[in-house]
C-alpha cells in the first residue's frame, strides 16, 4: 500500500507542473531564459520524488473525495485548516465541482507544496485495522459481544446514525423490509458547549421515538486526523454516540447481552466501496440507486438489499443534502449488518 501511495506522486507533480507550464506560456517570446529556468525547476521537483509509474485512479480518488466530503471531514485531513476547508466548500458551491487536482490551486490558502502534502495525506493508507477480522474462528456476532444464536433469532433491528445537527434511524426487519426511516434535527445543542442534561434529554427523547427492535446497531468513527479546529466537534459527536450506546445498554448486566452494538464506520464503508484510504465517501448516490431499483423491481422482490416503499423514496427525495447523508448512513449500516453478520451466520449454519 505504501508503494502505491508513493508511486502516485510523479503523476500528481506532473499535473501540478502542467499548471506552472501554462502560466509560463503567457510570457513574451523575449524571455526564454525565464521559461527555461522554470522548466528546469519543474524537472528538478519531479526528480526529487519516487520515479515510478503512478496509478491512473489516484487523481480521480482525490478529486472525488474533495468534491463530496463535508467541510468538517475536509478540516479533519492533515494540512487542511478549517479556513481552507471552508474555502474549498465555498468554491464547490459557487463554481461547481473541481475537475482536476490542479484546480485546487485556485483555493485561497493552497499553494503547490500544500497541495502536494494534502494529496499525499489523502492517498496514504490508513493504519487502522479491524482487529476482529484477525481473531481466527471468532464469529461476526461474537465480535460485538452477541452470541451467534441470538443473531440467528433476530427479527428486526434499528440502525442509528448521529451527526452534528441530525440524528437518523431506520427500522428494518429480517426480510429487509423498511418500516420506518426518519431523520430529526438536533436542536438546542451546539458543539463545544458542555451541557450533559440537554444531551441526556435529547438522547432519551430520541429513543422514545424509535421502534423497539431485537437489536440496535450504531456506527462509530475513527478520528485519525483530528486537529485543533475539529476537536470540539468530534468530541461532541463522540459524546452523543457514547451516551446513546450507554442508554440503550443500561440493563446489559441484567439481561446478559447487549441491546445495542457499535460497528466501525470503515467496515460499512468498505462493504459498499465508499472507503478511500482513511476517509469515508458519501453514500447518497448508492441509496438513490437502491431506491430507483426498488421502484422498478417492486417492493416484493426478495433479492433487494432493502425493500422500500414509495413513501420512503419521497422521504429521501424531500430531504436536504445533509439529511440525505444521514438517512443514507443509517440505511447502509442496516444493510451492511444483515449482509456481513446475519446472512453469514445463516449460511454457516446451513
Buried (B, 14 or more C-beta within 10 A) or exposed (E): EEEBBBBBBBBBBBBBBEBBBEEBEEEEEEEEEEBEEBBEEBEEBBEEBEEEEBBEEBBEBBBBBBBBBBBBBBBBBBBBBBEBBBBBBEBBEEEEEBEBBBBBBEBEEBEBEBBBBBBBBBBBEBEEEEEBEEEEEEBBBBBBEBEBEBBEEBEBBBBBBBBBEBBBBBBBBBEBBBBBBBBBEBEEBEBEEEEEEBBEEBBEEBBEEBBEBBBBBBBBBBBBBBBEBBBBBBBBBBBBBBBBBEBBBEEBEEEEEBBBBBBBBBBBBBBBEBBBBBBBBBBBEBBBEBBEBBBEEEBEEEEBBBBBBEEBBEBBEEBEEBBBBBBBBBBBBBBBBBBBBBEBBEEEEE
